[in-house]
Amino acid sequence: MFDVAVDQAAGLRRLFRTEHAPLIPAGCLVPQTQARRVVADMAAGMAPGDSQVQVLDRPALHRWLAEHPSEAQGALRLPGGAAAGGGLPGSTTLLFWLDDPVEMARWVQAQGGDRLLLILSHRRDAMMAQYAEIKHMAATTGIRRFGVLFADVEQAARGRETFLNLAGCTRRFLSVQLDIVVGSCRDEAGLRTWSGLSLAELAQFQWTSWSGAGMPALDGRDSAGGVAH
């Protein structure tokens, strides 16, 4: 899984070839500070030319929607497809939204989607709680496909083993498909932090046109802004 040859250029083209500001929602099952650090490392190296990636928490996303109302009013599409008409021509901003996974699963369901990216820990002591969250999301929203992004893998072999074990359990007991999107690895010179199955796989979880339907409320959360790269 982790040592498949990848075409990074193709992934970048898929992520940025849209007239809308594409959005990748990612449910965090690790502390959001850890998730933001990993995504920020990725963002620093993935935006071609004058493109940028904005890593947003919920308050920052609400502010972005208020500042760009037309961006969230296009026709709905499932992730990964070509953009529908409308939006801002030539947009080169990718929004990476980090939030509570259950709330985000409900938003995806409200959009008519069938998949969600999750940021997980590969550590054994976190597996049961993470499995329970996936089970809850699948039972309450009907989502049956999740992308897995490990935030803390130090050895490629261990990450592969963890993914296969978790994917086997979700497939057998929940009828849920897990996909490795990207994984971190710091102990092999040939693997940079964001390798895995390439940005082309990450693009399967992006939205090129979307609405605010089902968007979780602010509920008094910290209003600190997102980080732009």
Buried (B, 14 or more C-beta within 10 A) or exposed (E): BBBEEBEBEEBBBBBBEBBBBBBBBBBBBBEBEBBBBBBBBBBEEBBEEEBEBBBBBBBBBBBBBEEBEEBBBBEBBBBBBEBBEBBEEEBBBBBBBBBBBBBBBBBBBBBEBBBBBBBBBBBEEBBEEBBEBBBEBBEEBEBBBBBBBBBBBEBBEBBBEBBEEBBEBBEEEBEBBBBBBBBBBEEBEEBBBBBBBBBBBBBBBBBBBBBBEBBBEEEEBEEEEBBEB
